[in-house]
Amino acid sequence: MAPAQPYFARLAGFPSVVVARADTGTTPAEAEAAATARASYAVADGHNLDLAATPPRRIALMVEPSPFTHTSGYSNRFKNLLLQLRDAGDSVLVIVPDNDPDAPTEFAGAKIVNVPGFRFPLYHRITLTLGLRGVYTALKEFDPDVIHLTTPGVLIFATLLYARLLRKALLLSYHTHLPIYAKDYGLGLLQGLTWTMLRLQHNRADFTLTTSPQLCEELVQNGFERVGLWRKGIDTTIFNPKYKSPAMRARLTEGHPEDPLLIYVGRIGAEKNLIFFKELLQRFPHCRLALVGDGPAKPMLEQELAGTKTLFTGILHGEELSQAFASADIFVMPSESETLGFVVLESMASGVPVIGANAGGIPDIIDDSRTGYLFSRGSQEECSARIEQLLGDDALRENMGRVAREEALRWSWRASAAATRNVGYGRAISNFKYRAMGGLGLPRSLTWLRWFRLKLVMLRQRLFGRWTFRVNPN
């Protein structure tokens, strides 16, 4: 029998699967099947990577917070998606919460509607919205074929209602792993409630995209329905070894360019596990560390790392950011909460090897011992051993950086957008039509067809026990 593949693999264009049940936990065969499914994503897209494989559509893109005035890991993803949707001939309306009077009203031919919002109490740089003013009117006037909303956020509550009232297909893309954030911010008791809330929200939608095979599996295991993979992408022109700069290295090492330079780029928050660097720098007192970014944990981290050779640069943009990536020796990623980890791809594209935690979406990016190194969650010993290995062998470090760059070249934004519009949006629309059949276009209405299907599912549960995944022999 061919290796099994999980439900989300089928939705992304893989061979047909059926869902069956077993009363045991994960078996070696199931683990092997999951690994096979993850490996398949790199090659199974086929004609879906043709940007114009499907006719132009009207797409309402709702992003919270705004990717235009807020620096975040997904800003580049959505900007590049808009550029590619324009090239595909799609008509796009963008709705974002933004109180900035200088917020843009157009990008790549797409109209931007900036709706009123409020600052998130736990992180004041983020603007969110309840979507009570301007959103419904904008959606109704635009009349989209599909609504694409980012999650988690507070805009989802209104959007679920609006999609139903307007009878439109709804795709949710999951970007921030909220259950892990709850744990990292001392709210571990709320993890179960968080999963329940997310599951209820996403199962009302027609399709969910998320950013790594590992996270797809985790969502499915926690009861999410209709889950697929959002293909990763990277701009290998902006992030490039050619930006390696002696002047930037001198700046990041505070005038000591001869010292080994470790770098981290990203949000400085508790969920990023950056306190990991405290013990790491005690093991390598001769190393310099550059932390590029900002966030609520910065004051605490500055205090914890006082006395070490650490430079907090703040947020860098444009060519300065490209130079910072390319001028380091090793990128260290201790975060265990990444849904993907764009900065890891950006470092690889810059020709700088990455040592990252074997958690979240990071293992989907790093091919251990070939394009970088993975270390077990929280393991100072493993991470230190890999740093010592790379710093002690210039040829190894340079070769790994070269191979990492070659891997990054495979993941263009054009291919990512093609898979999103052809598979993701197409699946959301077809799921909407199927789920609405006989129910006047209203998702989740209890039609005779849905009632009959529910009875079949209940019968299959009684016959087979717990669900697991097996290939359909047909």
N, C-alpha and C positions, 0 to 999 in steps of 0.2 A: 504494500500500500504506500502511496506517495506520502511525504511528510505532511502533517496537519498544518493548517493555517488558521489564525484567529479571524473572527467576524470582520474586523476592520480591514483586514487584508483583502477580503473579497470586495469590499466597497471601494477600495483604491484600484481595482482592476485586476486582482489576482484570481486564480482558479476558483470555481464555485466551491463553497463549503456549506455544510449543514452544522447545526449546533446539536450536540448530544450531551448526555450526562454521565457522571461517574461519582461515586461516593468517596473516592480517595483524593488525596492532595495532588500536587503537581508531580508527575512521574518523569523519569529521565527522557522518555519519548516525547512527552509534552514540552519539556524544556528544550529539547533539540528542535522540535517543531517551531517553537517560538523564535529560536535563533535563526532558523531557516527563513521564517517569514520576514524577520528584520533584514536579513541579508538580501532578500529578494527586492526590496524597495529600490535599490540602486539601479536595477536593470529592467523592472517590469512595467515601466510607463508606456513604452512603445509609441504608437501614433499620438498618444495624449500629450506628447511634448511638442507637437505642432501647434503653435500659438493660435492659428486660425482654423483648427480642426472643427470648431463649432461656430455657428452663425453669431453675429453680434447680438448682445443683450443689453438690457437696461438694468444697471446694478446700483443699488443703494448701499453704500459703505459707511457704517457707523462705528467710529473708533473712539474709545474712551480709555485714557485721556488722549488729547490731540497729539498726533505724531508731528505736527508742524511747529508747535511752540513748546513742546515738552520733550526733553532728551530721554529716550528710552531704548531698550533693546530692540523693540519692534518698529521704531521709526523708519529705518531704512527699508524694512520689509514692505511697509505700506506705501511708501513713496515709490519704490521700484515696481510694486504691483500696479499702481496707478499709471506709471509710464508704459507698462506692458499692455494694460487694458486699453489705453489710448491707441497703441499700435494695432491692437486686435480689432479696433473699430467699435468697441463697446461705449455706450453712453453711461457716465458715472456721476452720481450725486454723492458727495461726502458730507456727513453730519457729524460734528464734533462739539464737545463742550469747551467753550473758550471765552473768557471775559476780557481777553487782551484786545484793546482797540486797534492794535496793529496786526491782528491775526489775518492771515491770507484768506482771500475769498475765491481763489482759483489755484489749481495745481494740475499741470499736465492736461489741460483741457477740461478738467472736472470742476464743477461748481462746488464750492465749500460753503455750507451753512453752519455758522458758528452760533450755537444756542447757549443761553445763560447756564452757568454752573456754580458750584461751590467748591471750596478747598477741602480736600480730604483731611480730617483732623490728625491722623497719624503720620501724614506726609504732605506738608503744605505746598509742595511743588506740583501736586497733582490736582487737576480740576475735573470734577465729576458732575453728572447731571441726572435728575430724575426724569428728564424728557417730557415734562408737562407743558412746555412752551415751545412752539415752533416745529417740533419733530413730526407730529402726526400730519400737520398741514403740508410740510415739505414732502413727506412720503406720498401722500395722496396726490399732490400735484405732479410729482415725478412719475408715478405709476410704474414701479420697477418690476422686472421679472423675478428678481431675487433680492432679499435683504441680507446683508452680511454684517453681523455685529460681533465686536470683540468682547470677550469675557475673561475673568469675572469683573463685574462692575454693577452699578446701580441702575444704569440705563436699561438693563435687560428686562426689568419688570414692566416698564411701559412698552417696550418693543414687542414682547410676547403678546400683549394685548393688541397693539397696532397691526401686527402681522396677521392676527386672526380677523380683525375687523376688515382689513383690506384684502384678505384672502390671498396672501403672498407667501411664496416659499421663503423659509428662514434658515440661514446657515449661521452657526455660532463658531467662532474660532477661539480656542482656549489658550491663553498666553501666560498667565500667572498661576502657579500651583498653590492655590490658597490654603489647602490643608497643611502644607509644609510651613507656609508663612505663619499660620495660627500657632503651630508648635514653636517656631523660632521666636515668636513675640510673646511667649509665656501664656498662650491661650490654648494649650494642648487639650483641655477638657472640651473645647468647642470643635475639635476635629471631626467627630462623628456628625455633629449638626451641620458642619460645613459641607461634608460629603453629601448629606441628605439634600441640602439646599441646592447644591450644584447639580446633582442628579435630577431633581425635579425640574430645574430650569432647562437643562440641556435635552432632556427627554421630551420636552414640549416642542423642541425645534425639529427641523426636517433633516439636518445633518450637522455634525460637529467635526471640525478640523482641529488637530493639535500637532505639535511640532516635533515629536520624536516617536519612533515605534514603541519605546519603553513606556512613554506616557499614554499612548493609545492603549496598550495592554492594561495599564493601571486603571484607566477610566472604564474600560470594559469590565474588569474584575470588580469594580465598584458600582456596577449596574447601569452604566451609560449605554444608550442605544445609538445605532447609526453613527459610528465613529470612524474617521479616516485620517490619513496623514497629510499634513501640509509640507510639501517638499521644501527642503532648506535651500537657501541661495546666498550668494556673496558677490560683492563687487570686487573682482580681482584686479581692477585697474587702480582703484583708490587705495586698496590694501595690497601693497606690493613691496618686495625687497628693495626696489630702487629708491625708496624713501629713507633708507638707512642714513642717518645723519650724525657726524661727529659732534656737531654743535648741540643737537638734541640729547645725545648721550651724555655730553658734559653737563647739560642742564639737569638731566634726570639723576645723575650721580653726584650732583652738587660739586662739580669740579674735579671729580676723581674717575675719569673714564676708564682707567685701567682696572678698576674693581669690577667683579662680576655683578651683573645687573638683572634682578628679577623684576617682573612687572605684573600688575593686575589692572585691568580696565573694567569699569562697570559701576553699578550703584553701590554705595557704601551703606549697607543696611545689615541688620542683625541676621537676616535670613541668608546672607552671603557667606557666613562663617569666616569672616576675615580675622577674627581673633586667633585663628589658626596660625597666622604669621608671627605671633608673639614668640611661641616656642621655636618656630622654624628659624627665626633670626638668631635665637640663642644658640642654635646648632651651627649656624653659618654667620658668625659675627663679622667676617670679612666681606659679606655680600651687601649690596645696596638693594633697596626695594623702592619702586615707584608705584604709588597708588593713584591711578588716574580716574577721577570721578568725584561724585559728591553724594550725600545722603544723610539720613537722620542719625546714623551711628558714627559719623565722622568725629565729633567731639570726644566720644568715649574711646574710639580707636586711637586718636591722637594721644590721649593720656596713657593708654595701655602700651603704645609703641614708643613712648618718650625715651630717649637715650639710645635708640637703635638708629641705624643708618637708613631711615625711611623718609621719603619725600612725598607729601600730599600735593599733587599738582592742581587739584580742582578739575573741572570739566574742560577737556580740550576738544577742538573742532577742526575740521578740514585737514589741511596738510600737516598741522602740528600733531593731530591724532595719528595720522599715517606714519609720521616720523617716530612718534613714541613707540608704536607697535614694532616697527622695523629695527629700532636701535637697541632693543633689549637682547639679552642672551636667552632667557627662558620666561615663558608666561606661566604663572602658577594660578590655577583655578580651584580654590578650596570649597566653593559653593556646592551644596548638595540639593539645591532646590531649583536648578535650571530646567525649564521646559525644553530648551534647546541649547542656548549658549552661543549667541552670535559672536561674542568677542573671541571665543575659541576659534571659530572659523576665520575671523579677521586676523588673528595672530598667525594661523596656519598660512593664510594667503600672503602674509607679510614675510614668510620664510623663517618664522621663529617657532621652535618646538614648544608644545604645551604639555605640562604635567597637571592632570585634572583628577578630581574625585570621581570614582566609579559610581556615579549616582545620577538620577534624573536623565536628561537627554545627552549628557556628555559622552557616554559610551557609544552613542550613535554617530558621533563625529570623529572620535579618536580611535584609530586602529592601533591597539596597544603594542608598543615596541616597534612600530613601523612609522606612523605619522606623529607619534607622541607617546606619553606614558599615562597609565591610569593607576591610582592608588586607592586602597580600600578606604571607606568612609572614616574620616578622622585620624588616619594612620600617619603620624609624624614620621615613623620609622621608614615606611615605604616611600613617602614623598621625599624624605631626606636622601635616601639611597639613590633615587632617580636624579635628584639635583646634583649630587656628588658625581654620579656617572656621567652626566652631560657636561658639567663644568670641567671634569678631568679629561675629557676627550673632545678636542675641537673638531676633529674629523667627523665623529659621530654626531655632534650637535649640528654641524653644517649639513651633513647628509640628511638627517631627520628633518631639518627645516626645508630642504629642497623637496623631499618626498611629500611633506605636508602641503607645500605650495602646489605640487602637482595634483594632489587630492582635491584641494580647494578649487582648482580650475574646472573640475567636473560639474560644479554646482552653480550654474548661471541663474540669474534672476529671470531670464526669459523662460527657461525650462520650468522654474518654480511657478511662475504665473500661468504658464500653459496648463500645467497639471491642476492648478487651482480652478481656472475657469472651465476647463473641459471636464474634469472629474468632479471636483468639489461642488461647483455651482450646478453642473448637470445633475449630480446625484441629489442635491437639495430639491431641485425642481421636480425630478421624477418621483422622489419620495413624497413630496407634497401632494402631487396628483394622485398617487396611490393611496395615501392616508386619507385624502378628502373624498375619495370615490363614494358616492351615495350619501354624502353628508353635506351637500350644498357648499362644498369648498371650505368647510370649517374643520381644521385639524382637531383630532381628539373627540369629535362627535361620535357617538356609539352607533355606527351603522350596522346593518345586518352582516356585511362582509367582515367587519372588525370583530363583531360578536362571534361569528363562526371561527375566525382565526384564533381568537382567544381561547375558545373551547378546545381547539386542536392543540394549542400550546399547553394547556392544563393537562390534557390527556397524555401528552408526551412527557411531561414532568413526572406524572404518576408512574409511568412505565420505566423511565430511565434514571431517576434520581438527579444528582447535581449535574449542571451543565459543564461540558468540556467541548473541545473543537475537533472535528474530524472531516477529512476530505470527502466530498460527495463522489461516489464511484462513477456517477454519470457525468 
